[in-house]
Amino acid sequence: MTEPVYTARYLRYGEQTAEECDSLDEALAFLALGWDRGELSETEIAGPDGKVILEGPELLKRMTDTLV
């Protein structure tokens, strides 16, 4: 198994938390499915270097595209 390199950050019950994922696609799918179920609110995805690579409207668009 590879080291997690993408971090999906989200709010659940008002608390900031994160899930480490092996790929950008996995991070998008994690956030999209949780959002679709009403279990979380997405905030951002950070890349391997820790810098934010997706947030705001662009993150929401990519998540909804994942669900289609």
C-alpha positions in Angstrom: 0.0 0.0 0.0 1.3 3.5 -0.8 1.6 6.3 1.6 -1.4 8.6 1.7 -0.6 11.8 -0.2 -3.8 13.8 -0.6 -5.7 15.1 2.4 -9.5 15.6 2.1 -10.5 18.2 4.8 -14.1 18.6 5.9 -16.4 19.6 8.7 -18.5 17.1 10.6 -20.7 18.1 13.5 -19.0 21.5 13.4 -15.5 20.1 13.8 -12.7 20.3 11.2 -11.3 16.8 10.4 -9.4 15.1 7.6 -9.1 11.9 5.7 -5.8 10.8 4.0 -6.2 9.4 0.6 -3.9 7.7 -1.9 -5.0 9.8 -4.9 -6.9 12.9 -5.8 -9.7 10.8 -7.3 -10.0 8.9 -4.0 -10.2 12.2 -2.0 -12.8 13.6 -4.4 -14.9 10.4 -4.1 -14.6 10.4 -0.3 -15.9 14.0 0.0 -18.5 13.6 -2.7 -20.1 10.5 -1.2 -20.1 12.0 2.3 -21.5 15.3 1.0 -24.2 13.5 -1.0 -25.3 11.5 2.1 -25.4 14.7 4.2 -22.7 13.5 6.5 -20.1 16.2 6.0 -19.3 19.6 4.5 -16.3 19.8 2.3 -13.6 22.4 2.9 -10.6 21.6 0.7 -8.2 19.0 -0.6 -4.4 19.4 0.0 -1.8 17.8 -2.2 1.3 15.8 -1.3 3.2 19.0 -0.5 0.5 20.1 1.9 -0.7 23.0 -0.3 -4.4 23.4 -1.0 -5.1 22.2 -4.6 -8.9 22.3 -4.6 -11.4 24.4 -2.6 -14.6 26.5 -2.9 -16.7 26.3 -6.1 -14.0 24.3 -8.0 -14.0 21.6 -5.4 -17.8 21.5 -5.3 -17.9 21.2 -9.1 -15.4 18.4 -9.2 -17.3 16.6 -6.4 -20.6 16.8 -8.2 -19.0 15.7 -11.4 -17.8 12.6 -9.5 -21.3 11.8 -8.5 -22.7 11.8 -12.0 
